[in-house]
Amino acid sequence: MKFVDEVQIKVKAGDGGNGAVAFRREKFIDKGGPSGGDGGNGGSVIFKATEQLTTLLDFRYHSLYRSRNGYHGMGSDMNGAGSDDLILETPVGTVVRDAHTGNVLVDLSVAGQTFVIAKGGRGGLGNINFATSTRQTPRFAQDGTPGEEKDLTLELKLLADVGIVGFPNAGKSTLISRVSRAKPKVADYPFTTLVPNLGVVPYKDKKSFVMADIPGLIEGASEGAGLGHQFLRHVERCRVLVHLVDLSAVIVGRDPVKDFDAINTELKKYSGVLAGKPMVVVANKLDLPDAREALPKFLAAMEKRRIHVLELSGATGEGLEALLDACARELFSHASLKTRVKQQGALRDVVTAETAFRAPKAEKPAVKAVKKKAPPMRTPARKAAPKRPAAKTAPVAKKKPAAKKTVVKKAKARARA
């Protein structure tokens, strides 16, 4: 697959549909009034980062991307349909810039991240929206707004934890092929690697990290010499740099110390961020006799600068374990001791992990204040209501004695019986 890491494209969002001017003309409806519908919104152009792509090759042969326009409104209060958005998938690590100003619009560095790069136009209003009590037959409508149009430059910066830099033919491809399953081209001539190669390096305790093999740099690379700074952008995202120094360069009359300084100078010229990244210096090709003889001189020069040097032979595998340990130490220890968080729009340093995970001091339990019970509220005794005088009752009528006539009659009845 051809590796493409920089392209220029043009995107055009869809225009909004126009509103309609219409009036109701239906049977049995007198003076139906305006009935023009609204126009639909145009589709937007959206970038989406995906891990399924590793190059910008798809954008090389198709440079213009247009989203559909919104549909116009129609009579009978029918609104136009809106168009779907156009989603463009890009590799993770793509930086989108304005082609005219060079400003960074978005950095798609997370898988699944989306960004609306060109917003679609808004649909216009139909004449039904402009009817009032004094203007009952509006004969005009609103046009849709045009969609945004931009010229963009896409740059791909590979996401890797460790980046290998050095002069051409320093053994970078051999190293990444020994520690990972990457299969770069390995040969005994300069500029064998023409594109960056990525490889996943397994480590202890089920940990792993991604290593990138950057094409060789030479003196004047930041100004365009050799492959120039074409691939230096891929080193900007690396957290640790592995600087391979070819000690066998003494055979062709080069000084390894000057090679080391030349690469560091080119990194500094390209970006001050690169010069400040953690660097692991490795003396390579110690399997060759000339390289072994040049090792003491190189170690002495680095010792004066207080730079620790690892000894390595990519061909035989000598020193690979020590190199991986050094890379893991820089990656995992720095990531755990110091973190950065984004708070209120600015990056602020956070305390180290030792302070962050320190057990908080036991605080004395707060003494609860004993609340005094409020004395019971005494309600004033209610005065007894004055007794009302008993109502006078009518005297009970005495029973009158039975009449004498009834007694005589009863006596006579008994005598007859």
C-alpha positions in Angstrom: 0.0 0.0 0.0 1.3 3.5 -0.9 1.9 5.6 2.2 0.4 9.1 1.9 0.6 11.4 4.9 -0.2 14.9 3.4 -3.0 15.9 1.0 -5.0 18.9 0.1 -8.8 18.7 -0.4 -11.8 21.0 -0.7 -15.1 20.5 1.1 -18.4 22.0 0.4 -21.4 21.7 2.7 -24.9 21.5 1.2 -27.0 24.7 0.7 -30.3 25.1 2.5 -33.5 24.7 0.5 -35.6 27.8 -0.4 -39.0 28.5 1.2 -42.1 28.2 -1.1 -44.6 30.9 -2.1 -48.0 29.2 -2.5 -51.7 29.7 -1.6 -54.5 27.2 -1.0 -56.7 26.7 -4.0 -59.1 24.0 -2.8 -62.8 23.4 -3.4 -65.2 24.8 -0.8 -62.3 26.7 0.9 -62.7 30.4 0.4 -59.6 32.5 0.6 -57.4 29.6 1.9 -54.4 31.9 2.5 -50.7 31.2 2.2 -49.5 27.6 2.3 -45.8 27.7 1.3 -43.6 25.3 3.3 -40.0 25.7 4.6 -36.9 24.5 2.9 -34.8 21.7 4.3 -31.3 22.1 5.8 -28.2 21.2 3.8 -25.9 18.4 4.8 -22.8 19.1 6.8 -19.3 17.6 6.2 -18.0 15.7 9.2 -14.5 14.2 9.8 -14.4 11.0 11.9 -11.2 9.3 13.1 -11.0 5.5 12.7 -8.4 2.9 13.4 -9.2 1.0 10.2 -7.2 3.4 8.1 -3.4 4.0 8.3 -2.9 6.4 5.4 -4.5 9.3 3.5 -4.4 7.5 0.2 -8.1 7.7 -0.3 -7.9 11.5 -0.3 -5.1 11.6 -2.9 -7.3 10.7 -5.9 -10.5 12.5 -4.8 -10.0 16.1 -3.7 -13.5 17.6 -3.8 -16.2 16.5 -1.3 -19.7 17.9 -1.5 -22.6 17.3 0.7 -26.2 17.3 -0.7 -28.4 20.4 -0.7 -31.6 20.6 1.2 -34.9 20.2 -0.7 -37.1 23.3 -1.4 -40.4 23.8 0.3 -43.7 23.1 -1.5 -47.3 24.1 -1.3 -50.0 22.6 1.0 -47.7 23.4 4.0 -45.2 20.8 2.9 -41.6 21.4 4.1 -38.6 20.3 2.2 -36.5 17.3 3.4 -33.1 17.9 5.0 -30.0 16.1 3.5 -27.8 13.7 5.3 -24.4 14.7 6.5 -21.3 13.6 4.6 -18.9 11.7 6.9 -15.3 11.4 5.9 -13.2 8.8 7.7 -9.6 9.6 8.4 -6.8 7.7 10.2 -6.2 8.4 13.9 -3.7 11.1 14.2 -4.8 13.3 11.3 -4.4 17.1 11.7 -6.7 19.3 9.7 -5.4 22.7 8.8 -6.8 25.7 6.9 -4.9 25.6 3.5 -4.8 29.4 3.3 -3.8 30.4 6.9 -2.2 27.2 8.2 -4.2 27.3 11.4 -5.0 24.0 13.0 -8.8 23.4 12.9 -8.9 20.0 14.6 -6.5 17.2 15.7 -8.2 13.9 15.3 -6.1 11.9 17.8 -8.7 9.7 19.4 -10.5 6.8 17.7 -14.2 7.7 17.1 -13.6 11.4 17.4 -15.8 13.5 15.1 -15.7 17.2 14.1 -18.0 19.2 11.9 -15.6 20.9 9.5 -18.2 22.5 7.2 -21.7 23.2 8.4 -24.7 22.9 6.1 -26.9 25.8 5.2 -30.2 26.5 6.9 -33.4 26.1 5.0 -35.5 29.2 4.2 -39.0 30.0 5.6 -42.1 29.7 3.4 -44.6 32.5 3.0 -46.9 30.9 5.6 -44.5 32.2 8.3 -44.9 35.8 7.2 -48.7 36.0 7.4 -50.0 38.6 9.8 -53.3 40.3 10.6 -52.4 43.2 8.4 -50.5 41.2 5.7 -52.6 38.2 5.0 -51.3 37.3 1.6 -47.5 37.5 1.7 -46.1 36.9 -1.8 -42.5 36.3 -0.8 -40.5 33.7 1.0 -37.0 33.3 2.4 -34.1 31.7 0.5 -31.8 29.1 2.1 -28.4 30.0 3.3 -25.3 28.6 1.5 -23.2 25.9 3.1 -19.7 26.5 4.2 -16.8 25.9 1.8 -13.2 25.4 2.9 -9.8 24.4 1.4 -8.1 22.1 3.8 -4.7 20.4 4.3 -4.7 17.0 6.0 -1.5 15.9 7.7 -1.0 12.4 9.2 1.1 12.2 12.3 1.5 8.6 13.4 0.6 7.7 16.9 3.6 5.9 18.5 5.1 5.7 22.0 8.7 5.3 20.9 10.3 6.8 17.8 13.6 5.6 16.4 15.8 8.3 14.8 19.3 8.3 13.4 21.4 8.5 10.3 20.5 6.4 7.3 21.6 2.8 7.6 22.0 3.0 11.4 20.0 -0.2 12.0 16.5 1.3 12.7 14.7 -1.2 10.5 16.6 -4.1 11.9 15.8 -3.1 15.5 12.1 -2.8 14.9 12.0 -6.1 13.1 13.7 -7.8 16.1 11.4 -6.4 18.8 8.1 -6.6 17.0 6.3 -8.4 14.1 6.9 -5.5 11.7 8.5 -6.5 8.4 10.3 -3.4 7.1 12.7 -3.6 4.2 16.3 -4.3 5.5 19.3 -3.7 3.3 22.9 -2.6 3.5 22.5 0.7 1.7 21.2 4.2 2.9 17.6 5.3 2.7 16.3 1.8 2.7 13.3 3.0 4.6 11.2 5.4 2.6 8.1 5.4 4.8 7.6 5.1 8.5 6.9 1.6 9.9 4.9 0.8 13.1 5.3 -2.2 15.3 3.8 -3.3 18.6 6.5 -4.3 21.1 5.4 -6.8 23.8 6.8 -6.2 27.2 6.7 -7.7 30.7 3.5 -8.0 32.8 1.3 -8.0 29.7 2.4 -4.5 28.8 3.2 -3.3 25.3 4.0 -0.1 23.4 4.1 1.1 19.8 7.5 1.7 18.2 7.9 3.7 15.0 10.8 3.5 12.5 11.4 6.9 11.0 13.3 7.2 7.7 16.9 8.2 8.1 17.9 11.9 8.7 21.0 13.6 7.5 22.5 17.0 8.2 20.3 19.7 6.7 17.2 17.6 6.9 15.2 20.5 8.5 16.0 22.5 5.4 15.0 19.8 2.9 18.1 17.8 2.5 17.7 14.1 1.9 14.1 13.1 2.7 14.0 16.4 4.5 11.5 17.1 7.3 8.8 15.2 5.4 8.6 12.5 8.1 9.7 14.5 11.1 6.1 15.2 11.9 5.6 11.6 12.9 8.2 12.0 15.7 6.3 14.9 17.3 3.7 12.5 18.9 6.3 10.1 20.3 6.8 10.2 24.0 10.3 8.7 23.9 13.0 8.9 21.3 15.6 6.2 20.7 18.7 7.7 19.1 20.6 5.0 17.2 24.2 5.9 16.7 26.1 3.8 14.1 29.5 3.2 15.4 30.6 1.5 12.2 30.4 4.9 10.5 34.1 5.2 11.3 34.8 2.9 8.4 33.5 5.6 5.9 35.3 8.4 7.8 32.4 9.7 9.9 32.6 10.5 13.6 29.8 9.0 15.7 29.9 12.0 18.1 29.4 14.4 15.2 26.5 12.3 13.9 24.9 12.4 17.3 25.1 16.2 17.4 23.9 16.6 13.8 20.7 14.6 14.5 20.0 16.6 17.7 20.5 19.8 15.8 18.0 18.9 13.1 15.5 17.9 15.7 15.9 21.2 17.5 15.6 23.2 14.3 12.4 21.5 13.3 10.7 21.8 16.7 11.7 22.8 20.2 9.3 20.1 21.5 11.4 17.4 19.9 14.6 18.5 21.6 12.9 18.3 25.0 11.6 14.8 24.7 13.2 12.0 26.7 15.9 10.3 24.7 17.6 6.9 25.0 21.0 6.9 23.3 22.1 3.6 21.9 25.4 2.6 20.4 24.6 0.1 17.6 26.4 -2.5 15.4 28.7 -3.6 18.1 29.0 -7.0 16.4 31.4 -5.4 13.9 35.1 -5.1 15.0 35.5 -1.5 13.9 32.4 -0.5 15.9 33.7 -2.2 19.0 37.0 -0.4 18.8 35.2 3.0 18.4 33.0 2.3 21.5 35.4 3.5 24.3 35.9 6.9 22.6 32.2 7.4 22.1 31.4 6.4 25.7 34.0 8.8 27.0 32.6 11.7 25.0 29.0 10.9 26.2 30.2 10.6 29.8 31.5 14.1 29.8 28.0 15.2 28.8 26.5 13.0 31.5 24.6 10.9 28.9 24.1 7.3 29.6 24.7 5.1 26.6 23.3 1.6 26.0 25.2 -0.9 23.9 23.4 -2.8 21.2 23.8 -5.2 18.3 20.7 -5.4 16.3 22.0 -8.3 14.2 22.8 -10.6 17.2 20.2 -9.3 19.6 22.8 -8.2 22.2 21.4 -5.5 24.5 17.8 -5.7 23.3 16.4 -6.5 26.8 18.2 -3.5 28.3 16.9 -1.2 25.6 13.3 -2.3 26.1 13.7 -1.9 29.9 14.9 1.7 29.3 12.1 2.5 27.0 9.5 1.0 29.4 11.0 2.9 32.3 10.6 6.2 30.5 7.1 5.4 29.3 5.4 3.9 32.3 7.2 5.6 35.2 6.8 9.1 33.8 3.2 8.5 32.9 2.4 7.3 36.4 4.4 9.9 38.3 3.3 13.0 36.5 0.0 13.6 34.7 -1.6 16.6 33.2 -5.2 17.5 33.2 -7.2 20.1 31.3 -9.0 22.4 33.6 -10.8 25.6 32.7 -9.2 25.6 29.2 -5.5 25.5 30.5 -3.1 22.7 31.3 -2.1 22.6 34.9 0.5 20.3 36.5 -0.9 17.9 38.9 0.9 16.5 42.0 3.0 13.4 41.5 1.6 10.0 42.1 3.4 9.6 45.4 1.5 12.6 46.7 -1.7 11.8 44.9 -1.9 8.3 46.4 -0.7 9.2 49.9 -3.2 8.3 52.6 -4.9 11.4 53.9 -4.2 12.3 57.5 -6.7 11.1 60.0 -8.8 14.0 61.1 -10.1 14.3 64.6 -13.8 13.6 64.8 -15.7 16.8 65.2 -17.3 17.2 68.6 -20.9 17.5 68.2 -22.3 20.3 70.1 -25.0 19.2 72.5 -28.0 21.2 72.0 -29.7 22.3 75.1 -33.3 21.4 75.3 -35.5 24.4 75.2 -37.7 24.6 78.3 -41.2 23.5 77.5 -43.4 26.3 76.5 -46.1 27.0 79.1 -49.4 27.9 77.7 -51.5 30.1 79.9 -54.4 28.3 81.6 -57.6 29.0 80.1 -60.2 30.5 82.4 -63.2 28.4 83.0 -66.2 29.6 81.2 -68.8 31.0 83.5 -71.6 28.6 84.2 -74.8 29.5 82.6 -77.9 29.3 84.7 -79.9 26.2 84.2 -82.9 26.7 82.0 -86.2 26.7 84.0 -88.2 23.6 83.3 -91.9 23.5 83.4 -93.5 21.9 86.5 -94.6 18.3 86.0 -98.3 18.1 85.9 -99.7 15.9 88.7 -101.8 12.9 87.6 -105.4 13.4 88.4 -107.1 10.7 90.3 -109.2 8.4 88.2 -112.8 9.2 88.0 -115.2 7.5 90.4 -117.4 6.4 87.7 -114.9 4.0 86.2 -114.3 2.3 89.6 -118.0 1.7 90.1 -118.3 0.1 86.7 -115.4 -2.2 87.3 -116.9 -3.4 90.6 -120.2 -4.2 89.0 -118.6 -6.2 86.3 -116.8 -8.3 88.8 -120.0 -9.0 90.8 -121.7 -10.2 87.7 -118.9 -12.6 87.0 
